[in-house]
Amino acid sequence: MITSKQNQQVKFVCSLKQKKYREQSGLFVVEGAKMIFDGIACGQSIVEIFATEKYLNTFPSDIKFTLVSENVFNYMSDEVTPQGALAVVKINKSEAIGRLTRCLLLDRVQDPGNMGTILRICAACGIKSVFTIDCVDAYSPKAVRSSMSGIYHVNVIKTTKEQIVAALKEQGVSLICADMNGESLFSFDKVENFCLCMGNEGNGICDYLIDNASSVLSLPMKSGVESLNVAVATAVILYNLTFNI
């Protein structure tokens, strides 16, 4: 059992709370037995599992983990109420835009809770590719927690507005931007292949993407309601675009 906070493995796991070390190592951390089991079931590359004594009889015998004291685990954990088990997981790096069908583009989304929730929504709607432009790190602890294992089902690809617009035009995929000044989502004629773009929590989508959009859609709202949270809006629009609602 590891009982020292100065242990090199412990210090390495703690370093993964910071974006620069996640990027350098290509690794991130998931917490809780459910997310660990989900990762294994999804075929994720689990590098190592750390757990406290209460998990001695919880994990199947074929799953190996490193035992740590409660005190050390609490130090490693990023959660307010640590769950007692965490895993270091390899990031599935995707840098090429590739062949596009239905995908999501996020423009400067900054809240990790929104990011994680959006990834979970994408997984539920069968959206495999999520492109990000200057967004919060999708592999930050809060984003990963909020994704509720959705992070395992999508490819998060960093891009620029110029790169993604060029790729969409080349492949004939419609860029659909969500903006309060657009036409109602509910009068829009659906298209088979699309890239839905959702913008920054305070400033929305940049002019360049709006100017290059095939369509600009809005959600009708009763007077007095200015806007919806970006994750909520993403859910409403994606479900309407991907299912026969």
Secondary structure as GFF3:
##gff-version 3
##sequence-region A 1 245
A	DSSP	alpha_helix	8	15	.	.	.	ID=ss1
A	DSSP	alpha_helix	19	25	.	.	.	ID=ss2
A	DSSP	beta_strand	27	31	.	.	.	ID=ss3
A	DSSP	alpha_helix	33	41	.	.	.	ID=ss4
A	DSSP	beta_strand	46	51	.	.	.	ID=ss5
A	DSSP	three_ten_helix	53	55	.	.	.	ID=ss6
A	DSSP	beta_strand	66	67	.	.	.	ID=ss7
A	DSSP	alpha_helix	70	76	.	.	.	ID=ss8
A	DSSP	beta_strand	85	90	.	.	.	ID=ss9
A	DSSP	beta_strand	102	107	.	.	.	ID=ss10
A	DSSP	alpha_helix	112	125	.	.	.	ID=ss11
A	DSSP	beta_strand	129	133	.	.	.	ID=ss12
A	DSSP	alpha_helix	141	147	.	.	.	ID=ss13
A	DSSP	three_ten_helix	150	153	.	.	.	ID=ss14
A	DSSP	beta_strand	155	158	.	.	.	ID=ss15
A	DSSP	alpha_helix	161	171	.	.	.	ID=ss16
A	DSSP	beta_strand	174	184	.	.	.	ID=ss17
A	DSSP	three_ten_helix	185	187	.	.	.	ID=ss18
A	DSSP	beta_strand	194	198	.	.	.	ID=ss19
A	DSSP	alpha_helix	207	211	.	.	.	ID=ss20
A	DSSP	beta_strand	215	218	.	.	.	ID=ss21
A	DSSP	alpha_helix	230	242	.	.	.	ID=ss22
###
